[in-house]
Amino acid sequence: MLTLDIGSEFEAKLQALVEQEHTTPELLIQKLISQYTADTATDDFFACAGLWKDSGITQESLREQAWRK
């Protein structure tokens, strides 16, 4: 269990969201954390595989531009 001190301004905002969502503060925060972690889990390098497909850009051409003599 974790106890947070969020201040009165954020407490009021949290309470408004809780009422809007018809839930409890605990469940709302759990939902937000779950959504955040699901959104950020796909920010991995290999999720971009195929991004350069059919673009004419190759590993060699990138190296040539990066290490011009």
Secondary structure per residue as TSV (DSSP state, phi and psi in degrees):
chain	resnum	aa	ss	phi	psi
A	1	M	-	360.0	145.0
A	2	L	-	-130.7	135.7
A	3	T	-	-112.9	130.2
A	4	L	-	-117.2	141.8
A	5	D	-	-106.7	103.7
A	6	I	-	-103.1	-2.2
A	7	G	H	81.8	158.7
A	8	S	H	-67.6	-34.3
A	9	E	H	-63.9	-47.0
A	10	F	H	-74.9	-27.9
A	11	E	H	-63.1	-41.2
A	12	A	H	-65.7	-40.6
A	13	K	H	-65.6	-41.8
A	14	L	H	-62.4	-44.2
A	15	Q	H	-62.7	-38.7
A	16	A	H	-64.7	-41.6
A	17	L	H	-65.4	-39.4
A	18	V	H	-60.4	-44.9
A	19	E	H	-66.2	-40.6
A	20	Q	H	-63.5	-39.3
A	21	E	H	-88.6	-6.2
A	22	H	T	55.6	53.7
A	23	T	S	-142.9	-166.0
A	24	T	-	-109.8	160.0
A	25	P	H	-56.6	-41.7
A	26	E	H	-61.0	-47.5
A	27	L	H	-67.9	-36.2
A	28	L	H	-65.1	-44.8
A	29	I	H	-65.5	-39.9
A	30	Q	H	-60.7	-42.6
A	31	K	H	-63.2	-44.7
A	32	L	H	-64.7	-40.9
A	33	I	H	-64.9	-42.2
A	34	S	H	-62.6	-43.2
A	35	Q	H	-64.7	-43.2
A	36	Y	H	-62.3	-45.9
A	37	T	H	-69.4	-32.1
A	38	A	H	-68.1	-39.5
A	39	D	H	-68.1	-39.6
A	40	T	H	-84.7	-15.4
A	41	A	H	-66.8	-25.1
A	42	T	T	-87.6	-1.1
A	43	D	-	-82.0	41.8
A	44	D	S	-102.6	152.3
A	45	F	G	-54.4	-44.8
A	46	F	G	-73.2	-11.7
A	47	A	G	-67.6	-18.1
A	48	C	G	-92.8	7.1
A	49	A	T	-55.1	135.3
A	50	G	T	88.3	0.7
A	51	L	T	-59.9	-37.0
A	52	W	T	-97.1	9.5
A	53	K	T	-57.4	135.5
A	54	D	T	60.7	22.2
A	55	S	S	-96.8	-11.2
A	56	G	S	83.2	-1.7
A	57	I	-	-91.4	125.9
A	58	T	-	-118.4	169.0
A	59	Q	H	-61.3	-39.1
A	60	E	H	-65.7	-42.9
A	61	S	H	-66.4	-35.9
A	62	L	H	-65.3	-42.8
A	63	R	H	-63.5	-40.7
A	64	E	H	-61.5	-42.6
A	65	Q	H	-69.5	-36.6
A	66	A	H	-72.2	-35.4
A	67	W	T	-118.4	50.3
A	68	R	-	-63.1	145.6
A	69	K	-	-102.2	360.0
